[in-house]
Amino acid sequence: MKRHIALVIVLTLLVAICAAPVWAQITGTVKGVAKDQSGKPIEGATVELLNAENGRKVNLKTNSKGEYFSIGVAFGTYKFSLIKDGKVIDFVNQVVVNPGEERVIDFDLAKDRAQQPAISEEQQKKTEEAQKQNEKIKGLNTQLAEAKQLETAGNYDQAIAVLQQAAQADPNQDVIWANLGEAQRGAKKYPEAIESYQKAIALKPTNGPYHSALADAYAKSGQTDKAVAEWATAVQNDPPNAGAYYFNEGAVLTNTGKVDEAIAAFDKALQADPTRADAYYWKGIDLMGKATVKGDKMVAPAGTAEAFNKYLELEPNGKYADPAKQMLASIGAPVETSYGKSKTPPKKKP
């Protein structure tokens, strides 16, 4: 701030010291007349000059003859706006003010109106409808942002109330129903979340994340078969994220004791994304569930040690690193160091 003030003082001194011709070289003159639709001068209006390059404004007043005038306008490109009673009633874009030159910009509302093409009643209605729609969208975006903040703070019931109002105002917005489902899922209101996600999907059937979220709501409400079907649909509609969808499927199948199906799901996740370390770990856990005991030795199915060692390759310091090593020790398998020994493990993808 002090530097800015000092700069202003220096410039002021320079202007005071310089002769008048120097001032004329760095500024231009603007003037004009403003007339209304009947050709009468517009008195007491403001002519606003907005510099398109730096955003600075110059405000000039019209006199009893509708005239405005200034000799000290810095050179640049301006938008001239005629303002009356706080409203812009006319404007001219891209007005170049050159140093030492005079620019005349008149406002003649009668002439401007005569040059404007007639707007049909239908076009006027479309314009008004578009404006209303824009206002509605702006309001919905505000509600979505408010709901997101409430969810982040853990106030799910309040977020649900906000989103229900938004859905009532515009039930044809899939994003509103999806966000409502998310809030309901956070509040563990799974039947309501299922209904909301179904409405979002009805409006946008090919959205993979919507199907995945619905699958999760099904899973948490104990409807595993429906959950698996929804993840399959998510994969079909959103192949790039297939690894995540198959992993979620495998996690649910693991939790419900369907070990073989879970292993198959983790294999699909790894086929889609070979760097998904957690899929290797949980595949190994499910394989351990099929282990047998021979004498005093635990015998794990083929592929168990490979799964845990692959996890350690990808996440040597991951949260499952110690359990993976313990599992390997329990089946008498060594921790393999041949996996990626000479290279940095790739990062886990979301």
C-alpha positions as CSV (number, residue, x, y, z in Angstrom):
1,M,0.0,0.0,0.0
2,K,2.8,2.4,0.9
3,R,4.5,1.7,-2.4
4,H,1.3,2.4,-4.3
5,I,0.8,5.7,-2.5
6,A,4.4,6.7,-3.2
7,L,3.9,5.9,-6.9
8,V,0.8,8.0,-7.0
9,I,2.7,10.9,-5.4
10,V,5.5,10.6,-7.9
11,L,3.1,10.5,-10.9
12,T,1.3,13.6,-9.5
13,L,4.5,15.5,-9.2
14,L,5.5,14.5,-12.7
15,V,2.2,15.8,-14.1
16,A,2.6,19.0,-12.2
17,I,6.1,19.5,-13.5
18,C,5.4,18.6,-17.1
19,A,4.0,21.1,-19.6
20,A,0.5,21.0,-21.0
21,P,1.5,19.3,-24.3
22,V,2.8,16.3,-22.4
23,W,-0.6,15.9,-20.7
24,A,-2.3,16.1,-24.1
25,Q,-0.1,13.3,-25.4
26,I,-1.1,10.8,-22.7
27,T,-4.8,11.5,-22.6
28,G,-7.6,11.9,-25.0
29,T,-10.9,13.9,-25.1
30,V,-14.3,12.4,-25.2
31,K,-17.6,14.0,-25.6
32,G,-21.1,13.3,-26.9
33,V,-24.9,13.9,-26.6
34,A,-27.5,11.6,-25.2
35,K,-31.1,11.7,-26.6
36,D,-34.1,9.7,-25.6
37,Q,-36.6,8.0,-28.0
38,S,-38.4,11.2,-28.7
39,G,-35.2,13.0,-29.6
40,K,-35.1,15.1,-26.4
41,P,-31.8,15.5,-24.4
42,I,-31.3,13.2,-21.5
43,E,-30.3,15.3,-18.5
44,G,-28.6,14.0,-15.4
45,A,-27.6,10.6,-16.9
46,T,-24.2,9.0,-16.2
47,V,-21.9,8.0,-19.0
48,E,-19.7,5.3,-17.7
49,L,-16.4,4.6,-19.4
50,L,-15.1,1.1,-18.5
51,N,-11.5,0.5,-19.5
52,A,-11.4,-3.1,-21.0
53,E,-7.7,-3.5,-20.2
54,N,-7.5,-2.6,-16.5
55,G,-11.1,-2.4,-15.4
56,R,-10.9,1.3,-14.3
57,K,-14.0,3.4,-14.7
58,V,-14.6,7.1,-15.5
59,N,-18.1,8.5,-14.8
60,L,-19.3,11.6,-16.6
61,K,-22.7,13.5,-16.1
62,T,-24.9,14.8,-18.9
63,N,-26.0,18.5,-18.6
64,S,-29.4,20.0,-19.5
65,K,-28.6,19.6,-23.2
66,G,-27.7,15.9,-22.8
67,E,-24.0,16.7,-23.3
68,Y,-21.0,15.1,-21.6
69,F,-17.4,16.0,-21.9
70,S,-13.9,15.2,-20.6
71,I,-10.4,16.2,-21.7
72,G,-8.5,13.9,-19.3
73,V,-9.4,10.3,-20.3
74,A,-6.4,8.0,-20.3
75,F,-5.8,6.3,-23.7
76,G,-7.2,2.8,-24.1
77,T,-10.2,0.7,-25.2
78,Y,-13.5,1.5,-23.4
79,K,-17.1,0.4,-23.1
80,F,-19.3,3.5,-23.0
81,S,-22.5,2.9,-21.0
82,L,-25.4,5.3,-20.7
83,I,-27.0,4.9,-17.3
84,K,-30.2,6.5,-16.1
85,D,-31.9,5.8,-12.7
86,G,-29.3,3.0,-12.0
87,K,-30.1,1.1,-15.3
88,V,-28.0,0.8,-18.4
89,I,-30.2,2.1,-21.2
90,D,-27.6,2.0,-24.0
91,F,-24.0,1.2,-24.6
92,V,-21.2,1.2,-27.2
93,N,-18.4,-1.4,-27.1
94,Q,-14.8,-1.2,-28.2
95,V,-14.3,2.6,-28.2
96,V,-10.6,3.4,-28.7
97,V,-9.4,6.6,-27.1
98,N,-6.1,7.7,-28.5
99,P,-3.6,10.2,-27.0
100,G,-4.3,13.7,-28.1
101,E,-7.4,12.8,-30.1
102,E,-11.1,13.6,-29.6
103,R,-13.7,10.8,-29.6
104,V,-17.4,11.7,-30.1
105,I,-19.8,9.0,-28.9
106,D,-23.5,10.0,-29.1
107,F,-26.4,8.1,-27.6
108,D,-29.6,8.3,-29.7
109,L,-32.2,5.9,-28.4
110,A,-34.7,6.6,-31.2
111,K,-32.1,5.8,-33.8
112,D,-30.8,2.7,-32.0
113,R,-34.3,1.4,-31.6
114,A,-35.1,1.9,-35.3
115,Q,-32.0,0.0,-36.3
116,Q,-32.8,-3.0,-34.0
117,P,-34.6,-5.9,-35.6
118,A,-38.1,-6.5,-34.4
119,I,-38.2,-9.2,-31.7
120,S,-41.2,-11.6,-32.1
121,E,-43.4,-12.5,-29.2
122,E,-42.1,-16.0,-29.4
123,Q,-38.5,-14.9,-29.2
124,Q,-39.3,-12.7,-26.3
125,K,-40.9,-15.6,-24.5
126,K,-37.9,-17.9,-25.2
127,T,-35.5,-15.2,-23.8
128,E,-37.6,-14.8,-20.7
129,E,-37.7,-18.5,-20.2
130,A,-34.0,-18.8,-20.6
131,Q,-33.4,-16.1,-18.0
132,K,-35.8,-17.9,-15.6
133,Q,-34.0,-21.2,-16.2
134,N,-30.6,-19.5,-15.6
135,E,-31.9,-18.1,-12.3
136,K,-33.3,-21.5,-11.3
137,I,-30.0,-23.2,-12.1
138,K,-28.1,-20.6,-10.1
139,G,-30.4,-21.2,-7.1
140,L,-30.0,-25.0,-7.4
141,N,-26.2,-24.7,-7.5
142,T,-26.4,-22.7,-4.3
143,Q,-28.5,-25.4,-2.6
144,L,-26.1,-28.1,-3.8
145,A,-23.1,-26.2,-2.4
146,E,-24.9,-25.7,0.9
147,A,-25.8,-29.4,1.1
148,K,-22.2,-30.4,0.4
149,Q,-21.0,-28.2,3.2
150,L,-23.6,-29.7,5.6
151,E,-22.5,-33.3,4.6
152,T,-18.9,-32.5,5.1
153,A,-19.7,-31.3,8.6
154,G,-21.7,-34.5,9.2
155,N,-25.1,-32.8,9.3
156,Y,-26.8,-35.3,7.0
157,D,-30.4,-34.6,8.0
158,Q,-30.0,-30.9,7.3
159,A,-28.4,-31.7,3.9
160,I,-31.3,-34.0,3.1
161,A,-33.8,-31.3,3.9
162,V,-32.0,-28.8,1.6
163,L,-31.8,-31.3,-1.3
164,Q,-35.4,-32.4,-0.9
165,Q,-36.4,-28.7,-1.4
166,A,-34.2,-28.6,-4.5
167,A,-35.7,-31.8,-5.9
168,Q,-39.2,-30.4,-5.3
169,A,-38.2,-27.2,-7.1
170,D,-36.8,-29.1,-10.1
171,P,-37.4,-32.9,-10.1
172,N,-35.8,-33.3,-13.5
173,Q,-32.2,-32.8,-12.4
174,D,-30.4,-36.1,-12.0
175,V,-27.5,-34.5,-10.0
176,I,-30.0,-33.4,-7.3
177,W,-31.3,-36.9,-6.8
178,A,-27.8,-38.3,-6.8
179,N,-26.7,-35.8,-4.2
180,L,-29.8,-36.6,-2.1
181,G,-29.0,-40.3,-2.3
182,E,-25.5,-39.5,-1.2
183,A,-26.8,-37.6,1.9
184,Q,-29.3,-40.3,2.7
185,R,-26.6,-43.0,2.4
186,G,-24.4,-41.0,4.8
187,A,-27.3,-40.9,7.2
188,K,-27.7,-44.7,6.8
189,K,-31.2,-44.3,5.4
190,Y,-30.6,-46.9,2.7
191,P,-34.1,-47.5,1.4
192,E,-34.5,-43.7,0.8
193,A,-31.1,-43.6,-0.8
194,I,-32.0,-46.5,-3.1
195,E,-35.1,-44.6,-4.3
196,S,-33.2,-41.4,-4.9
197,Y,-30.5,-43.1,-6.9
198,Q,-33.1,-44.9,-9.0
199,K,-34.6,-41.5,-9.8
200,A,-31.2,-40.2,-10.8
201,I,-30.6,-43.2,-13.0
202,A,-34.0,-42.9,-14.6
203,L,-32.9,-39.4,-15.8
204,K,-29.3,-40.5,-16.8
205,P,-29.2,-44.3,-17.3
206,T,-25.6,-44.5,-18.5
207,N,-23.9,-42.8,-15.5
208,G,-21.6,-45.4,-14.0
209,P,-21.0,-43.7,-10.6
210,Y,-24.8,-43.5,-10.1
211,H,-25.1,-47.3,-10.6
212,S,-22.1,-47.9,-8.3
213,A,-23.7,-45.7,-5.5
214,L,-27.0,-47.6,-5.9
215,A,-25.1,-50.8,-5.6
216,D,-23.5,-49.7,-2.4
217,A,-26.9,-48.7,-1.0
218,Y,-28.2,-52.2,-2.0
219,A,-25.3,-53.9,-0.4
220,K,-25.6,-52.0,2.9
221,S,-29.3,-52.9,3.0
222,G,-28.5,-56.6,2.6
223,Q,-29.5,-56.9,-1.1
224,T,-26.2,-58.4,-2.3
225,D,-27.5,-59.8,-5.6
226,K,-29.0,-56.5,-6.6
227,A,-25.7,-54.8,-5.7
228,V,-23.7,-57.1,-7.9
229,A,-26.0,-56.5,-10.8
230,E,-25.7,-52.7,-10.4
231,W,-21.9,-52.9,-10.3
232,A,-22.0,-54.9,-13.5
233,T,-24.0,-52.2,-15.1
234,A,-21.6,-49.6,-13.8
235,V,-18.7,-51.4,-15.5
236,Q,-20.7,-51.6,-18.7
237,N,-21.3,-47.9,-18.7
238,D,-18.0,-46.7,-17.3
239,P,-15.2,-49.1,-18.3
240,P,-12.3,-46.8,-17.3
241,N,-13.4,-47.2,-13.6
242,A,-14.1,-50.9,-13.9
243,G,-11.3,-51.7,-11.4
244,A,-12.9,-49.7,-8.6
245,Y,-16.4,-51.2,-9.3
246,Y,-15.1,-54.8,-9.3
247,F,-13.1,-54.2,-6.1
248,N,-16.3,-52.9,-4.4
249,E,-18.1,-55.9,-5.6
250,G,-15.4,-58.2,-4.2
251,A,-15.4,-56.4,-0.8
252,V,-19.2,-56.9,-0.4
253,L,-18.9,-60.6,-1.4
254,T,-16.1,-61.0,1.0
255,N,-18.2,-59.5,3.8
256,T,-21.1,-61.8,3.0
257,G,-18.9,-65.0,3.0
258,K,-19.1,-65.6,-0.8
259,V,-15.4,-66.3,-1.0
260,D,-15.2,-67.8,-4.5
261,E,-17.3,-65.1,-6.0
262,A,-15.2,-62.5,-4.2
263,I,-11.9,-63.9,-5.6
264,A,-13.4,-63.8,-9.1
265,A,-14.4,-60.2,-8.6
266,F,-10.9,-59.3,-7.3
267,D,-9.4,-61.0,-10.4
268,K,-11.6,-58.9,-12.6
269,A,-10.5,-55.8,-10.7
270,L,-6.9,-56.7,-11.2
271,Q,-7.4,-57.4,-14.9
272,A,-8.9,-53.9,-15.3
273,D,-6.3,-52.3,-13.0
274,P,-3.1,-54.4,-12.3
275,T,-1.8,-51.7,-9.9
276,R,-4.7,-52.0,-7.4
277,A,-2.7,-53.3,-4.5
278,D,-5.7,-53.7,-2.1
279,A,-7.3,-56.1,-4.5
280,Y,-4.3,-58.4,-4.3
281,Y,-4.4,-58.3,-0.5
282,W,-8.1,-59.1,-0.2
283,K,-7.8,-61.8,-2.8
284,G,-5.1,-63.3,-0.6
285,I,-7.3,-63.1,2.5
286,D,-10.1,-64.9,0.6
287,L,-7.7,-67.6,-0.5
288,M,-6.6,-68.0,3.1
289,G,-10.2,-68.7,3.9
290,K,-9.9,-71.8,1.7
291,A,-6.7,-73.0,3.4
292,T,-6.5,-76.5,4.9
293,V,-4.5,-78.0,7.7
294,K,-2.2,-80.8,7.1
295,G,-0.7,-82.1,10.3
296,D,0.6,-78.9,12.1
297,K,1.0,-77.0,8.8
298,M,-1.5,-74.7,7.1
299,V,-1.7,-75.3,3.4
300,A,-3.1,-72.4,1.4
301,P,-4.5,-72.6,-2.2
302,A,-2.2,-71.8,-5.1
303,G,-1.8,-68.1,-5.7
304,T,-2.1,-67.1,-2.0
305,A,1.6,-66.3,-1.5
306,E,1.7,-64.6,-4.9
307,A,-1.2,-62.3,-4.0
308,F,0.4,-61.2,-0.7
309,N,3.8,-60.7,-2.3
310,K,2.3,-58.7,-5.1
311,Y,0.6,-56.4,-2.6
312,L,4.0,-55.9,-0.9
313,E,5.5,-55.1,-4.2
314,L,3.0,-52.3,-4.9
315,E,2.6,-51.1,-1.3
316,P,5.7,-52.1,0.7
317,N,4.8,-49.7,3.5
318,G,1.0,-49.9,3.0
319,K,-1.5,-50.3,5.8
320,Y,-1.8,-54.1,5.0
321,A,2.0,-54.6,4.8
322,D,2.4,-56.2,8.2
323,P,-0.7,-58.4,8.0
324,A,0.5,-59.5,4.5
325,K,3.8,-60.6,6.0
326,Q,2.1,-62.3,8.9
327,M,-0.1,-64.3,6.4
328,L,3.0,-65.3,4.5
329,A,4.7,-66.5,7.6
330,S,1.6,-68.5,8.7
331,I,1.8,-70.6,5.5
332,G,5.6,-70.8,5.6
333,A,6.0,-68.7,2.5
334,P,8.9,-66.3,2.2
335,V,8.5,-62.6,1.5
336,E,9.5,-62.4,-2.1
337,T,11.9,-59.6,-3.0
338,S,12.0,-60.4,-6.7
339,Y,8.8,-58.3,-7.3
340,G,10.0,-54.9,-8.5
341,K,13.2,-55.1,-6.5
342,S,15.1,-52.7,-8.8
343,K,12.2,-50.3,-9.4
344,T,9.9,-48.1,-7.4
345,P,6.5,-49.7,-7.0
346,P,3.8,-47.9,-9.0
347,K,1.4,-45.7,-7.1
348,K,-2.0,-47.1,-6.2
349,K,-4.8,-45.7,-8.3
350,P,-8.1,-44.6,-6.8
